Amino acid sequence: MGRKSLNKERIEDPQTKADWLRKLMPLLMDGQLHKETMATIAQKVGVSKATFYKHYNSKEALLADAVDMKIEQISRFATLLFDEQESYLNRYANALQTASEELAGMSNDFLMFLKQRHPDLWQKIDNLVDFATQCFRQFYEQGIDENILENFDVNMMAMTDSIIIHALADPRILVENNITIAAFIKEYFEMKSKAIFKTMDGGRQTV
């Protein structure tokens, strides 16, 4: 009899994978995954290489799941942005804080690694930027309708967001300017809040 196929031994256990990914996320997000062996990665989650291979047959598969998890975590900002139990200012601030916290562990090296070696996964980052742009467009429209935000050109503002975030998500620009994606997003949207929120009680609302 021949060697038993590894595919038949593969285990589909989403909870175990999620637990491992949370432990490995710092390693994955620093862009150094390609330097690690599967044995080392398995050791970091406290299992043997053989056990790890039953869940992941390659570092590429591990990276793909990590990118999906990170995008899901970042995307939580949208729920907060449209939380009608909160004021517009708190919604904006809470969404910004969540996005910034989730982006904080995403290094420029990771973005560079992803863009250069995994263009299919990089496309998911691009799609996330497009999703965020559409969310803020909707937020602007609702805020203007509710007389909370200044009456500006929503299309122009959304287009500006898209151009700037797409450009600054480019790891080369981030490295050249010595800034992280988390720091940029936080600074950009906090600065913009001073212009888009109407003045209330003698002072302009800011995040």
Secondary structure, DSSP 8 states (H G I E B T S, - for coil): -----HHHH----HHHHHHHHHHHHHHHHTT-GGGS-HHHHHHHTTS-HHHHHTT-SSHHHHHHHHHHHHHHHHTTHHHHHT-TTS-HHHHHHHHHHHHHHHHTT--HHHHHHHHHH-HHHHHHHHHHHHHHHHHHHHHHHHHHHTT-B----HHHHHHHHHHHHHHHTSHHHHHHTT--HHHHHHHHHHHHHHHHB-EETTEE---
